[in-house]
Amino acid sequence: MSKSPKKHSNQPRPLRKHSQVRRAANPDNRRQAERWPSDARVEILTPIQREAVALDVSATGVQLSLEGWLSTGTFCDLRITTHTGREIYKRARVIWARRVGDECVAGLHVVGSITPPRPKEP
């Protein structure tokens, strides 16, 4: 079946927000939880310090886009800032990673919460 617009339709196909990244997968046996699109800001605290963007989230994981690279199996401590400004601290393991253009897109499985790091003293 073609994915082109229907005949007599002048409507262009909608562009995805993250055009190079696959959309959240359709429900199948691999998924334990439904995924939702997200634009939450994520700071990777360890093992590297990087800013990232959450492309989609679920109750058990997050898909990130970042400059740099995260290797499969790596544990990361994350500070996630939601659209409301709420900060959430989580530990997650990199399940998969791939290069998309100049960025790394990675799927992380959340394994638990962490204590927020203490502010550095002057």
PyMOL commands that set and color helices and strands:
alter all, ss='L'
color gray80, all
select strands_A, chain A and resi 36-37+41-46+50-57+61-66+75-81+87-100+103-113
alter strands_A, ss='S'
color yellow, strands_A
deselect
rebuild
show_as cartoon
